[in-house]
Amino acid sequence: TSCEVTDYPSPSTEDVYFILDEIKNYLSSDIQVRRGDVLAAWSGIRPLVLNPNKKDTQSIARNHIIHVSDSGLVTIG
């Protein structure tokens, strides 16, 4: 989705609670993670990586792409 681009993006309260809800899927049911357990949070704006062989925005990858150049530089987008 589109978002406002800022110099210092930060996660919203909804973002933090979304992650906390997702964590529950990977932890034992007897472990209760609460908002107070979050010591730090950060966010960024992830650009969509365009496939040069595709013509429309529906074909833009929404996952990570890893490219290793001939010189060994690793780019994760």
PyMOL Python script that loads the backbone (N, CA, C, O; Angstrom):
from pymol import cmd

cmd.read_pdbstr("""\
ATOM      1  N   THR A   1       0.832  -1.179   0.000  1.00  0.00           N
ATOM      2  CA  THR A   1       0.000   0.000   0.000  1.00  0.00           C
ATOM      3  C   THR A   1       0.872   1.236   0.000  1.00  0.00           C
ATOM      4  O   THR A   1       2.021   1.197   0.440  1.00  0.00           O
ATOM      5  N   SER A   2       0.339   2.304  -0.482  1.00  0.00           N
ATOM      6  CA  SER A   2       1.078   3.561  -0.479  1.00  0.00           C
ATOM      7  C   SER A   2       1.187   4.088   0.937  1.00  0.00           C
ATOM      8  O   SER A   2       0.316   3.850   1.774  1.00  0.00           O
ATOM      9  N   CYS A   3       2.261   4.801   1.193  1.00  0.00           N
ATOM     10  CA  CYS A   3       2.433   5.399   2.511  1.00  0.00           C
ATOM     11  C   CYS A   3       3.193   6.705   2.360  1.00  0.00           C
ATOM     12  O   CYS A   3       3.855   6.953   1.352  1.00  0.00           O
ATOM     13  N   GLU A   4       3.080   7.525   3.383  1.00  0.00           N
ATOM     14  CA  GLU A   4       3.819   8.779   3.398  1.00  0.00           C
ATOM     15  C   GLU A   4       5.288   8.467   3.669  1.00  0.00           C
ATOM     16  O   GLU A   4       5.608   7.700   4.577  1.00  0.00           O
ATOM     17  N   VAL A   5       6.168   9.056   2.887  1.00  0.00           N
ATOM     18  CA  VAL A   5       7.599   8.843   3.074  1.00  0.00           C
ATOM     19  C   VAL A   5       8.120   9.925   4.006  1.00  0.00           C
ATOM     20  O   VAL A   5       7.989  11.117   3.726  1.00  0.00           O
ATOM     21  N   THR A   6       8.713   9.500   5.118  1.00  0.00           N
ATOM     22  CA  THR A   6       9.276  10.438   6.085  1.00  0.00           C
ATOM     23  C   THR A   6      10.747  10.125   6.285  1.00  0.00           C
ATOM     24  O   THR A   6      11.212   9.036   5.947  1.00  0.00           O
ATOM     25  N   ASP A   7      11.476  11.085   6.835  1.00  0.00           N
ATOM     26  CA  ASP A   7      12.897  10.867   7.102  1.00  0.00           C
ATOM     27  C   ASP A   7      13.118   9.843   8.199  1.00  0.00           C
ATOM     28  O   ASP A   7      14.120   9.128   8.187  1.00  0.00           O
ATOM     29  N   TYR A   8      12.191   9.763   9.151  1.00  0.00           N
ATOM     30  CA  TYR A   8      12.346   8.864  10.291  1.00  0.00           C
ATOM     31  C   TYR A   8      11.060   8.065  10.505  1.00  0.00           C
ATOM     32  O   TYR A   8      10.283   8.365  11.411  1.00  0.00           O
ATOM     33  N   PRO A   9      10.836   7.045   9.665  1.00  0.00           N
ATOM     34  CA  PRO A   9       9.604   6.270   9.839  1.00  0.00           C
ATOM     35  C   PRO A   9       9.619   5.522  11.164  1.00  0.00           C
ATOM     36  O   PRO A   9      10.672   5.089  11.633  1.00  0.00           O
ATOM     37  N   SER A  10       8.458   5.376  11.756  1.00  0.00           N
ATOM     38  CA  SER A  10       8.350   4.624  13.009  1.00  0.00           C
ATOM     39  C   SER A  10       7.092   3.770  12.948  1.00  0.00           C
ATOM     40  O   SER A  10       6.117   4.141  12.294  1.00  0.00           O
ATOM     41  N   PRO A  11       7.110   2.629  13.629  1.00  0.00           N
ATOM     42  CA  PRO A  11       5.941   1.749  13.585  1.00  0.00           C
ATOM     43  C   PRO A  11       4.776   2.344  14.363  1.00  0.00           C
ATOM     44  O   PRO A  11       4.963   2.985  15.397  1.00  0.00           O
ATOM     45  N   SER A  12       3.590   2.125  13.856  1.00  0.00           N
ATOM     46  CA  SER A  12       2.395   2.577  14.565  1.00  0.00           C
ATOM     47  C   SER A  12       2.067   1.579  15.672  1.00  0.00           C
ATOM     48  O   SER A  12       2.605   0.472  15.701  1.00  0.00           O
ATOM     49  N   THR A  13       1.193   1.973  16.568  1.00  0.00           N
ATOM     50  CA  THR A  13       0.730   1.068  17.620  1.00  0.00           C
ATOM     51  C   THR A  13       0.107  -0.171  16.994  1.00  0.00           C
ATOM     52  O   THR A  13       0.310  -1.285  17.477  1.00  0.00           O
ATOM     53  N   GLU A  14      -0.651   0.021  15.918  1.00  0.00           N
ATOM     54  CA  GLU A  14      -1.267  -1.113  15.223  1.00  0.00           C
ATOM     55  C   GLU A  14      -0.210  -2.057  14.665  1.00  0.00           C
ATOM     56  O   GLU A  14      -0.386  -3.275  14.710  1.00  0.00           O
ATOM     57  N   ASP A  15       0.893  -1.510  14.137  1.00  0.00           N
ATOM     58  CA  ASP A  15       1.983  -2.346  13.627  1.00  0.00           C
ATOM     59  C   ASP A  15       2.559  -3.226  14.733  1.00  0.00           C
ATOM     60  O   ASP A  15       2.785  -4.419  14.535  1.00  0.00           O
ATOM     61  N   VAL A  16       2.792  -2.628  15.891  1.00  0.00           N
ATOM     62  CA  VAL A  16       3.374  -3.371  17.016  1.00  0.00           C
ATOM     63  C   VAL A  16       2.433  -4.488  17.452  1.00  0.00           C
ATOM     64  O   VAL A  16       2.873  -5.617  17.671  1.00  0.00           O
ATOM     65  N   TYR A  17       1.154  -4.187  17.579  1.00  0.00           N
ATOM     66  CA  TYR A  17       0.193  -5.216  17.988  1.00  0.00           C
ATOM     67  C   TYR A  17       0.033  -6.298  16.924  1.00  0.00           C
ATOM     68  O   TYR A  17      -0.204  -7.460  17.256  1.00  0.00           O
ATOM     69  N   PHE A  18       0.159  -5.936  15.665  1.00  0.00           N
ATOM     70  CA  PHE A  18       0.105  -6.937  14.598  1.00  0.00           C
ATOM     71  C   PHE A  18       1.246  -7.937  14.768  1.00  0.00           C
ATOM     72  O   PHE A  18       1.030  -9.147  14.688  1.00  0.00           O
ATOM     73  N   ILE A  19       2.458  -7.434  15.001  1.00  0.00           N
ATOM     74  CA  ILE A  19       3.614  -8.316  15.198  1.00  0.00           C
ATOM     75  C   ILE A  19       3.422  -9.170  16.444  1.00  0.00           C
ATOM     76  O   ILE A  19       3.718 -10.364  16.425  1.00  0.00           O
ATOM     77  N   LEU A  20       2.932  -8.576  17.520  1.00  0.00           N
ATOM     78  CA  LEU A  20       2.691  -9.352  18.742  1.00  0.00           C
ATOM     79  C   LEU A  20       1.690 -10.478  18.486  1.00  0.00           C
ATOM     80  O   LEU A  20       1.866 -11.588  18.988  1.00  0.00           O
ATOM     81  N   ASP A  21       0.650 -10.201  17.715  1.00  0.00           N
ATOM     82  CA  ASP A  21      -0.324 -11.243  17.384  1.00  0.00           C
ATOM     83  C   ASP A  21       0.306 -12.341  16.533  1.00  0.00           C
ATOM     84  O   ASP A  21       0.005 -13.520  16.722  1.00  0.00           O
ATOM     85  N   GLU A  22       1.172 -11.967  15.602  1.00  0.00           N
ATOM     86  CA  GLU A  22       1.842 -12.956  14.755  1.00  0.00           C
ATOM     87  C   GLU A  22       2.795 -13.833  15.562  1.00  0.00           C
ATOM     88  O   GLU A  22       2.915 -15.030  15.301  1.00  0.00           O
ATOM     89  N   ILE A  23       3.469 -13.237  16.539  1.00  0.00           N
ATOM     90  CA  ILE A  23       4.411 -13.989  17.372  1.00  0.00           C
ATOM     91  C   ILE A  23       3.709 -15.147  18.067  1.00  0.00           C
ATOM     92  O   ILE A  23       4.305 -16.206  18.263  1.00  0.00           O
ATOM     93  N   LYS A  24       2.460 -14.953  18.437  1.00  0.00           N
ATOM     94  CA  LYS A  24       1.704 -15.996  19.141  1.00  0.00           C
ATOM     95  C   LYS A  24       1.625 -17.289  18.336  1.00  0.00           C
ATOM     96  O   LYS A  24       1.489 -18.369  18.910  1.00  0.00           O
ATOM     97  N   ASN A  25       1.711 -17.187  17.016  1.00  0.00           N
ATOM     98  CA  ASN A  25       1.657 -18.373  16.161  1.00  0.00           C
ATOM     99  C   ASN A  25       2.912 -19.228  16.258  1.00  0.00           C
ATOM    100  O   ASN A  25       2.911 -20.375  15.811  1.00  0.00           O
ATOM    101  N   TYR A  26       3.978 -18.689  16.832  1.00  0.00           N
ATOM    102  CA  TYR A  26       5.252 -19.391  16.869  1.00  0.00           C
ATOM    103  C   TYR A  26       5.719 -19.735  18.278  1.00  0.00           C
ATOM    104  O   TYR A  26       6.712 -20.444  18.443  1.00  0.00           O
ATOM    105  N   LEU A  27       5.022 -19.247  19.283  1.00  0.00           N
ATOM    106  CA  LEU A  27       5.409 -19.499  20.669  1.00  0.00           C
ATOM    107  C   LEU A  27       4.459 -20.496  21.309  1.00  0.00           C
ATOM    108  O   LEU A  27       3.330 -20.686  20.859  1.00  0.00           O
ATOM    109  N   SER A  28       4.937 -21.118  22.352  1.00  0.00           N
ATOM    110  CA  SER A  28       4.098 -22.019  23.132  1.00  0.00           C
ATOM    111  C   SER A  28       2.931 -21.224  23.713  1.00  0.00           C
ATOM    112  O   SER A  28       3.078 -20.048  24.045  1.00  0.00           O
ATOM    113  N   SER A  29       1.776 -21.867  23.833  1.00  0.00           N
ATOM    114  CA  SER A  29       0.579 -21.164  24.309  1.00  0.00           C
ATOM    115  C   SER A  29       0.708 -20.676  25.748  1.00  0.00           C
ATOM    116  O   SER A  29      -0.053 -19.806  26.173  1.00  0.00           O
ATOM    117  N   ASP A  30       1.657 -21.221  26.501  1.00  0.00           N
ATOM    118  CA  ASP A  30       1.834 -20.759  27.882  1.00  0.00           C
ATOM    119  C   ASP A  30       2.718 -19.514  27.975  1.00  0.00           C
ATOM    120  O   ASP A  30       2.914 -18.978  29.066  1.00  0.00           O
ATOM    121  N   ILE A  31       3.250 -19.050  26.847  1.00  0.00           N
ATOM    122  CA  ILE A  31       4.065 -17.829  26.825  1.00  0.00           C
ATOM    123  C   ILE A  31       3.177 -16.676  26.378  1.00  0.00           C
ATOM    124  O   ILE A  31       2.625 -16.700  25.278  1.00  0.00           O
ATOM    125  N   GLN A  32       3.044 -15.681  27.218  1.00  0.00           N
ATOM    126  CA  GLN A  32       2.219 -14.511  26.922  1.00  0.00           C
ATOM    127  C   GLN A  32       3.119 -13.301  26.677  1.00  0.00           C
ATOM    128  O   GLN A  32       3.773 -12.819  27.601  1.00  0.00           O
ATOM    129  N   VAL A  33       3.156 -12.817  25.457  1.00  0.00           N
ATOM    130  CA  VAL A  33       3.945 -11.637  25.114  1.00  0.00           C
ATOM    131  C   VAL A  33       2.999 -10.442  25.099  1.00  0.00           C
ATOM    132  O   VAL A  33       1.961 -10.458  24.438  1.00  0.00           O
ATOM    133  N   ARG A  34       3.382  -9.408  25.841  1.00  0.00           N
ATOM    134  CA  ARG A  34       2.547  -8.213  25.958  1.00  0.00           C
ATOM    135  C   ARG A  34       3.289  -6.988  25.424  1.00  0.00           C
ATOM    136  O   ARG A  34       4.501  -7.025  25.207  1.00  0.00           O
ATOM    137  N   ARG A  35       2.555  -5.925  25.219  1.00  0.00           N
ATOM    138  CA  ARG A  35       3.137  -4.683  24.696  1.00  0.00           C
ATOM    139  C   ARG A  35       4.284  -4.201  25.579  1.00  0.00           C
ATOM    140  O   ARG A  35       5.270  -3.670  25.069  1.00  0.00           O
ATOM    141  N   GLY A  36       4.172  -4.376  26.877  1.00  0.00           N
ATOM    142  CA  GLY A  36       5.224  -3.953  27.792  1.00  0.00           C
ATOM    143  C   GLY A  36       6.520  -4.728  27.631  1.00  0.00           C
ATOM    144  O   GLY A  36       7.566  -4.294  28.114  1.00  0.00           O
ATOM    145  N   ASP A  37       6.463  -5.874  26.954  1.00  0.00           N
ATOM    146  CA  ASP A  37       7.667  -6.669  26.705  1.00  0.00           C
ATOM    147  C   ASP A  37       8.493  -6.119  25.546  1.00  0.00           C
ATOM    148  O   ASP A  37       9.651  -6.501  25.373  1.00  0.00           O
ATOM    149  N   VAL A  38       7.910  -5.235  24.760  1.00  0.00           N
ATOM    150  CA  VAL A  38       8.606  -4.664  23.607  1.00  0.00           C
ATOM    151  C   VAL A  38       9.516  -3.547  24.104  1.00  0.00           C
ATOM    152  O   VAL A  38       9.043  -2.527  24.607  1.00  0.00           O
ATOM    153  N   LEU A  39      10.819  -3.745  23.959  1.00  0.00           N
ATOM    154  CA  LEU A  39      11.789  -2.756  24.434  1.00  0.00           C
ATOM    155  C   LEU A  39      12.153  -1.733  23.363  1.00  0.00           C
ATOM    156  O   LEU A  39      12.529  -0.606  23.685  1.00  0.00           O
ATOM    157  N   ALA A  40      12.046  -2.113  22.108  1.00  0.00           N
ATOM    158  CA  ALA A  40      12.365  -1.197  21.013  1.00  0.00           C
ATOM    159  C   ALA A  40      11.613  -1.658  19.773  1.00  0.00           C
ATOM    160  O   ALA A  40      11.312  -2.842  19.621  1.00  0.00           O
ATOM    161  N   ALA A  41      11.318  -0.729  18.904  1.00  0.00           N
ATOM    162  CA  ALA A  41      10.664  -1.050  17.636  1.00  0.00           C
ATOM    163  C   ALA A  41      11.132  -0.053  16.591  1.00  0.00           C
ATOM    164  O   ALA A  41      11.374   1.114  16.898  1.00  0.00           O
ATOM    165  N   TRP A  42      11.255  -0.512  15.376  1.00  0.00           N
ATOM    166  CA  TRP A  42      11.646   0.373  14.293  1.00  0.00           C
ATOM    167  C   TRP A  42      10.956  -0.097  13.026  1.00  0.00           C
ATOM    168  O   TRP A  42      10.461  -1.222  12.953  1.00  0.00           O
ATOM    169  N   SER A  43      10.930   0.755  12.053  1.00  0.00           N
ATOM    170  CA  SER A  43      10.321   0.389  10.778  1.00  0.00           C
ATOM    171  C   SER A  43      11.052   1.107   9.660  1.00  0.00           C
ATOM    172  O   SER A  43      11.881   1.986   9.893  1.00  0.00           O
ATOM    173  N   GLY A  44      10.732   0.718   8.474  1.00  0.00           N
ATOM    174  CA  GLY A  44      11.298   1.345   7.296  1.00  0.00           C
ATOM    175  C   GLY A  44      10.318   1.207   6.157  1.00  0.00           C
ATOM    176  O   GLY A  44       9.286   0.549   6.288  1.00  0.00           O
ATOM    177  N   ILE A  45      10.632   1.811   5.070  1.00  0.00           N
ATOM    178  CA  ILE A  45       9.779   1.733   3.896  1.00  0.00           C
ATOM    179  C   ILE A  45      10.466   0.814   2.904  1.00  0.00           C
ATOM    180  O   ILE A  45      11.545   1.118   2.396  1.00  0.00           O
ATOM    181  N   ARG A  46       9.823  -0.318   2.637  1.00  0.00           N
ATOM    182  CA  ARG A  46      10.398  -1.307   1.741  1.00  0.00           C
ATOM    183  C   ARG A  46       9.928  -1.028   0.324  1.00  0.00           C
ATOM    184  O   ARG A  46       8.730  -1.073   0.048  1.00  0.00           O
ATOM    185  N   PRO A  47      10.851  -0.744  -0.568  1.00  0.00           N
ATOM    186  CA  PRO A  47      10.439  -0.507  -1.952  1.00  0.00           C
ATOM    187  C   PRO A  47      10.054  -1.824  -2.624  1.00  0.00           C
ATOM    188  O   PRO A  47      10.552  -2.889  -2.255  1.00  0.00           O
ATOM    189  N   LEU A  48       9.178  -1.742  -3.596  1.00  0.00           N
ATOM    190  CA  LEU A  48       8.860  -2.915  -4.392  1.00  0.00           C
ATOM    191  C   LEU A  48       9.938  -3.074  -5.453  1.00  0.00           C
ATOM    192  O   LEU A  48      10.378  -2.095  -6.056  1.00  0.00           O
ATOM    193  N   VAL A  49      10.358  -4.307  -5.675  1.00  0.00           N
ATOM    194  CA  VAL A  49      11.414  -4.585  -6.642  1.00  0.00           C
ATOM    195  C   VAL A  49      10.770  -4.915  -7.979  1.00  0.00           C
ATOM    196  O   VAL A  49      10.044  -5.903  -8.099  1.00  0.00           O
ATOM    197  N   LEU A  50      11.033  -4.096  -8.976  1.00  0.00           N
ATOM    198  CA  LEU A  50      10.416  -4.250 -10.287  1.00  0.00           C
ATOM    199  C   LEU A  50      11.122  -5.330 -11.094  1.00  0.00           C
ATOM    200  O   LEU A  50      12.350  -5.353 -11.182  1.00  0.00           O
ATOM    201  N   ASN A  51      10.345  -6.210 -11.674  1.00  0.00           N
ATOM    202  CA  ASN A  51      10.868  -7.208 -12.594  1.00  0.00           C
ATOM    203  C   ASN A  51      10.910  -6.559 -13.977  1.00  0.00           C
ATOM    204  O   ASN A  51       9.860  -6.209 -14.515  1.00  0.00           O
ATOM    205  N   PRO A  52      12.094  -6.391 -14.563  1.00  0.00           N
ATOM    206  CA  PRO A  52      12.182  -5.698 -15.856  1.00  0.00           C
ATOM    207  C   PRO A  52      11.479  -6.450 -16.989  1.00  0.00           C
ATOM    208  O   PRO A  52      11.233  -5.874 -18.049  1.00  0.00           O
ATOM    209  N   ASN A  53      11.156  -7.720 -16.778  1.00  0.00           N
ATOM    210  CA  ASN A  53      10.478  -8.507 -17.807  1.00  0.00           C
ATOM    211  C   ASN A  53       8.957  -8.394 -17.730  1.00  0.00           C
ATOM    212  O   ASN A  53       8.254  -8.953 -18.573  1.00  0.00           O
ATOM    213  N   LYS A  54       8.445  -7.684 -16.739  1.00  0.00           N
ATOM    214  CA  LYS A  54       6.999  -7.528 -16.564  1.00  0.00           C
ATOM    215  C   LYS A  54       6.615  -6.081 -16.845  1.00  0.00           C
ATOM    216  O   LYS A  54       7.417  -5.167 -16.650  1.00  0.00           O
ATOM    217  N   LYS A  55       5.399  -5.885 -17.297  1.00  0.00           N
ATOM    218  CA  LYS A  55       4.965  -4.546 -17.699  1.00  0.00           C
ATOM    219  C   LYS A  55       4.005  -3.879 -16.723  1.00  0.00           C
ATOM    220  O   LYS A  55       3.826  -2.662 -16.782  1.00  0.00           O
ATOM    221  N   ASP A  56       3.380  -4.643 -15.824  1.00  0.00           N
ATOM    222  CA  ASP A  56       2.371  -4.049 -14.952  1.00  0.00           C
ATOM    223  C   ASP A  56       2.788  -4.104 -13.483  1.00  0.00           C
ATOM    224  O   ASP A  56       3.669  -4.876 -13.103  1.00  0.00           O
ATOM    225  N   THR A  57       2.148  -3.284 -12.674  1.00  0.00           N
ATOM    226  CA  THR A  57       2.499  -3.221 -11.253  1.00  0.00           C
ATOM    227  C   THR A  57       2.048  -4.449 -10.486  1.00  0.00           C
ATOM    228  O   THR A  57       2.568  -4.712  -9.402  1.00  0.00           O
ATOM    229  N   GLN A  58       1.095  -5.213 -11.015  1.00  0.00           N
ATOM    230  CA  GLN A  58       0.674  -6.435 -10.336  1.00  0.00           C
ATOM    231  C   GLN A  58       1.782  -7.480 -10.334  1.00  0.00           C
ATOM    232  O   GLN A  58       1.762  -8.402  -9.519  1.00  0.00           O
ATOM    233  N   SER A  59       2.741  -7.343 -11.233  1.00  0.00           N
ATOM    234  CA  SER A  59       3.833  -8.307 -11.327  1.00  0.00           C
ATOM    235  C   SER A  59       5.032  -7.926 -10.469  1.00  0.00           C
ATOM    236  O   SER A  59       6.035  -8.640 -10.449  1.00  0.00           O
ATOM    237  N   ILE A  60       4.934  -6.805  -9.761  1.00  0.00           N
ATOM    238  CA  ILE A  60       6.043  -6.382  -8.912  1.00  0.00           C
ATOM    239  C   ILE A  60       6.163  -7.348  -7.742  1.00  0.00           C
ATOM    240  O   ILE A  60       5.167  -7.690  -7.106  1.00  0.00           O
ATOM    241  N   ALA A  61       7.377  -7.782  -7.465  1.00  0.00           N
ATOM    242  CA  ALA A  61       7.609  -8.738  -6.378  1.00  0.00           C
ATOM    243  C   ALA A  61       7.282  -8.113  -5.033  1.00  0.00           C
ATOM    244  O   ALA A  61       7.665  -6.977  -4.757  1.00  0.00           O
ATOM    245  N   ARG A  62       6.580  -8.853  -4.208  1.00  0.00           N
ATOM    246  CA  ARG A  62       6.282  -8.397  -2.859  1.00  0.00           C
ATOM    247  C   ARG A  62       7.053  -9.226  -1.840  1.00  0.00           C
ATOM    248  O   ARG A  62       6.691  -9.279  -0.665  1.00  0.00           O
ATOM    249  N   ASN A  63       8.089  -9.855  -2.291  1.00  0.00           N
ATOM    250  CA  ASN A  63       8.961 -10.603  -1.398  1.00  0.00           C
ATOM    251  C   ASN A  63      10.376 -10.062  -1.561  1.00  0.00           C
ATOM    252  O   ASN A  63      10.598  -9.114  -2.315  1.00  0.00           O
ATOM    253  N   HIS A  64      11.301 -10.644  -0.879  1.00  0.00           N
ATOM    254  CA  HIS A  64      12.673 -10.163  -0.941  1.00  0.00           C
ATOM    255  C   HIS A  64      13.389 -10.755  -2.150  1.00  0.00           C
ATOM    256  O   HIS A  64      13.169 -11.908  -2.522  1.00  0.00           O
ATOM    257  N   ILE A  65      14.233  -9.957  -2.741  1.00  0.00           N
ATOM    258  CA  ILE A  65      15.083 -10.421  -3.828  1.00  0.00           C
ATOM    259  C   ILE A  65      16.524 -10.197  -3.395  1.00  0.00           C
ATOM    260  O   ILE A  65      16.884  -9.111  -2.942  1.00  0.00           O
ATOM    261  N   ILE A  66      17.338 -11.223  -3.535  1.00  0.00           N
ATOM    262  CA  ILE A  66      18.754 -11.142  -3.165  1.00  0.00           C
ATOM    263  C   ILE A  66      19.567 -11.229  -4.447  1.00  0.00           C
ATOM    264  O   ILE A  66      19.385 -12.140  -5.255  1.00  0.00           O
ATOM    265  N   HIS A  67      20.469 -10.267  -4.619  1.00  0.00           N
ATOM    266  CA  HIS A  67      21.326 -10.247  -5.800  1.00  0.00           C
ATOM    267  C   HIS A  67      22.779 -10.175  -5.346  1.00  0.00           C
ATOM    268  O   HIS A  67      23.142  -9.324  -4.534  1.00  0.00           O
ATOM    269  N   VAL A  68      23.602 -11.070  -5.872  1.00  0.00           N
ATOM    270  CA  VAL A  68      25.035 -11.050  -5.589  1.00  0.00           C
ATOM    271  C   VAL A  68      25.735 -10.661  -6.882  1.00  0.00           C
ATOM    272  O   VAL A  68      25.637 -11.362  -7.888  1.00  0.00           O
ATOM    273  N   SER A  69      26.444  -9.532  -6.845  1.00  0.00           N
ATOM    274  CA  SER A  69      27.129  -9.048  -8.043  1.00  0.00           C
ATOM    275  C   SER A  69      28.400  -9.854  -8.284  1.00  0.00           C
ATOM    276  O   SER A  69      28.827 -10.630  -7.429  1.00  0.00           O
ATOM    277  N   ASP A  70      28.995  -9.662  -9.448  1.00  0.00           N
ATOM    278  CA  ASP A  70      30.247 -10.350  -9.776  1.00  0.00           C
ATOM    279  C   ASP A  70      31.355 -10.019  -8.785  1.00  0.00           C
ATOM    280  O   ASP A  70      32.247 -10.834  -8.552  1.00  0.00           O
ATOM    281  N   SER A  71      31.299  -8.821  -8.201  1.00  0.00           N
ATOM    282  CA  SER A  71      32.328  -8.418  -7.234  1.00  0.00           C
ATOM    283  C   SER A  71      32.049  -8.950  -5.830  1.00  0.00           C
ATOM    284  O   SER A  71      32.874  -8.789  -4.930  1.00  0.00           O
ATOM    285  N   GLY A  72      30.879  -9.590  -5.637  1.00  0.00           N
ATOM    286  CA  GLY A  72      30.550 -10.148  -4.328  1.00  0.00           C
ATOM    287  C   GLY A  72      29.651  -9.266  -3.483  1.00  0.00           C
ATOM    288  O   GLY A  72      29.319  -9.628  -2.354  1.00  0.00           O
ATOM    289  N   LEU A  73      29.249  -8.105  -4.010  1.00  0.00           N
ATOM    290  CA  LEU A  73      28.347  -7.227  -3.274  1.00  0.00           C
ATOM    291  C   LEU A  73      26.974  -7.878  -3.193  1.00  0.00           C
ATOM    292  O   LEU A  73      26.416  -8.283  -4.213  1.00  0.00           O
ATOM    293  N   VAL A  74      26.427  -7.981  -1.988  1.00  0.00           N
ATOM    294  CA  VAL A  74      25.111  -8.571  -1.785  1.00  0.00           C
ATOM    295  C   VAL A  74      24.105  -7.447  -1.585  1.00  0.00           C
ATOM    296  O   VAL A  74      24.269  -6.602  -0.704  1.00  0.00           O
ATOM    297  N   THR A  75      23.067  -7.446  -2.407  1.00  0.00           N
ATOM    298  CA  THR A  75      21.997  -6.466  -2.298  1.00  0.00           C
ATOM    299  C   THR A  75      20.715  -7.207  -1.980  1.00  0.00           C
ATOM    300  O   THR A  75      20.347  -8.154  -2.674  1.00  0.00           O
ATOM    301  N   ILE A  76      20.032  -6.772  -0.925  1.00  0.00           N
ATOM    302  CA  ILE A  76      18.755  -7.364  -0.542  1.00  0.00           C
ATOM    303  C   ILE A  76      17.701  -6.294  -0.714  1.00  0.00           C
ATOM    304  O   ILE A  76      17.780  -5.225  -0.109  1.00  0.00           O
ATOM    305  N   GLY A  77      16.729  -6.582  -1.530  1.00  0.00           N
ATOM    306  CA  GLY A  77      15.682  -5.598  -1.781  1.00  0.00           C
ATOM    307  C   GLY A  77      14.322  -6.200  -1.605  1.00  0.00           C
ATOM    308  O   GLY A  77      13.315  -5.513  -1.777  1.00  0.00           O
TER     309      GLY A  77
END
""", "prot")
cmd.dss("prot")
cmd.show_as("cartoon", "prot")
cmd.util.cbc("prot")
cmd.orient("prot")
